[in-house]
Amino acid sequence: MKELPWLDPQRAAALLQALRERILIIDGAMGTMIQRHELQEADYRGARFVEGFDAQHAHAHGENCGCDLKGNNDLLLLTQPQIIAGIHAQYLEAGADLIETNTFNSTNASQADYHLEHLVYELNKAGAKLARECCDEIEKKTPDKPRFVIGVLGPTSRTASISPDVNDPGFRNTSFDELRETYREATNGLIDGGADIVMVETIFDTLNAKAALFAIEEVFEQRGARLPVMISGTITDASGRTLSGQTAEAFYTSLMHARPLSIGFNCALGAKDMRPHVETLAHVADAYVSAHPNAGLPNAFGGYDETPQDMAEILREFATSGLLNIVGGCCGTTPEHIKAIAEAMQGVKPRVPLACEKAA
């Protein structure tokens, strides 16, 4: 890995200073908040996609798939940006220091479900630009408290190390190079849109993550400068392993070569069930440690029952035990959850990374 300067030294320095001083707060769920708007097919399509496809692209390339677009939340960056901006603003007002771009599915593999693969760069750039504008707006009110944009690279809907066909264990529906290419395009969009950080998140397959990290480094080398990188995996069940079979420690060992700013876990589990895995990372990681769990486990109706107060109390124990540097919420969490978590973290010292302990 080449030693490259920060793309924005001033922003990087501000981020590192903030991490030394306090536990930083990530925002909560985007999908949960979008659901509150009860959007219909026409809302997702907007004017540009009124026929169910990208009319502009179809006219130029002769494509017309006529797909339903409802559920493609990333597309709202282009058709309903005011809704996404409103959600970002609510999380910022609740106390979030770090705002994730609405680009979880802005990759070729995921947009292929809607025949909108050509939008990867545009979606990522638009997502970072919108989040940047929201962060800049609140910073005007509180210039002593910088807010940072996390450019999100999701796991995609495919897996490079596991067959989706139980009858054909050797089959793969993607490859390292395919993932690398779309992650590279997405990363360029995030950087051009103004992201302060790039985060590979909700990692269930470490090979997918390796493709993302490889692509990120390619982009950094091409630009001659880098951004901080966050890594966040997902422990999928009570086995304590990722879907591709790794324990928390194995997960860290597999990815520590990327020298991330932080490593942690998000999604799949509620805070209580996530604790032992975060504790493992806290004991082995030279990087900062993050956690943004779900608001408990899904109930029979697919909802999440953990209240803001319950979640904040559990996560405060994480913090007072010296496990956390960055904390927030994933599925089922709302600005109310983030507000409670932010309040619970006040006055609690952040974890000191092992590398800093050794240096001291």
LINMOFEN-V811596 format. One record per helix or strand. SS is the DSSP state (H for helix, E for strand). FROM is the first residue (numbers start at 1). LEN is the number of residues. If there is no record, write none. Layout:
ss: (SS/SS)
from: (FROM/FROM)
len: (LEN/LEN)
This chain:
ss: (E/H/E/H/H/H/H/H/E/H/H/E/H/E/H/E/E/H/E/H/E/E/E/H/E/H/H)
from: (5/9/24/31/41/55/73/81/98/108/117/148/176/197/206/225/228/248/262/271/288/298/304/308/326/335/354)
len: (2/13/3/5/5/7/7/14/3/7/25/6/18/7/18/2/6/11/9/14/7/1/1/13/4/11/6)
